[in-house]
């Protein structure tokens, strides 16, 4: 009996050739994104300080570990 829900309802064969149109569509999409990105360079340069502040790590609040091992 054939299953009605994956993974049992599809039969995959190891000798199927790769789908050229799917690979071409993926490559075309990647090329479009590289040529015309969603953010314009002028926007990035204008908002650079905001981007860098949003991506920066918070300052670490670390204690000195030497005091755990040695008495001063």
C-alpha positions, 0 to 999 in steps of 0.5 A: 500500500502506498503512503499518502504522506511523505516520505513514502509517497514519492519514489526517488531514483538514484539515476535521475539526471539533475534538473537543468532549469531548476539550477539555472533558475537558482543561478539567475536569482543569485546573479540578480541579487548580486547585480542589484542588491535590495539595499542601495549603496547610497543607503548603506553609506548614509545609514552606516553608523546605525548599522554598525551600532546595531551589529556591535556586540555589547561590552562584556562584564567579565571578572578577573579569574585569577582571584578564583585561584590565588589569594591576594 
